Amino acid sequence: MTTVQLALSHHWRVPAHAFAVLTQDDVQIVGTRLGRNDAERPALVFVHGLMGWHAKPKFAVFAEHLTAWFTVYAFDMRGHGASGGVSDFGGAEIHDVDAVVTLARREGHRTVVTAGTSQGGIAVLRHAGLLGGVDAVISISSLASWDWHGGAEPTSRRQLHARIGTRSGRAALRAWGVRLPEDWVEPESPEEIVGKIAPTPVVFIHGNDDRLFAVDHAHRLYDAACEPKRLLLGDGFGHAEDGLIPAFERTLARIVHETLGLSWSE
């Protein structure tokens, strides 16, 4: 983790236990278990997006507030923050998710849900479809296919390309604490594997005004998935972390409880 990330990182205001796990492909993943470690509570494995880390303030505060309903396992994906390895844009990150899900199971949680934003959403969908082992999946602002450029708002598309699609952009991100591949081979897209998630329930959450991944991605994912599935679209939601506001905390908690068939109380 870079000095800048350390300086900006959120300081936890709930019980927090640092952890490190090793993935199946030998990458060390670092994270924090937040809230009461009560095995009777659902565990929520919460996954950040590209260029984030689990203690990034907006993401971290949202994760912290979710401890009112869950034991939250938040972590840095490979190539980000304090974790090892190089980012694979949601490809090999299925092993990161799996290692943390395994930890939550080992610590006694009978119910484990994965939720992720943007690249984190890609990772949890691909994990559920290819590896499984969770009780529900919540994808927030995921793309459907890797060919997302056409539907993106031009300024947002250019900004992202400048960061991840150029040598100078990737060098700047390395200084920030994000390690991206110089060459990348596309894995199966979320749209290609979501049909394999059933019978595990899957929920797709997307902003109608997402400027990076157009709302069409959410419709395509929903159409490709099998029951049980649910699609929730929101106005004023934006992309990924843009939607992580206090009003969404209870909504997300309620959605998870409804999806699991658990009683809901605020």
Order of alpha helices (4+ residues) and beta strands (2+ residues): alpha-beta-beta-beta-alpha-beta-alpha-beta-alpha-beta-alpha-alpha-alpha-beta-alpha-beta-alpha
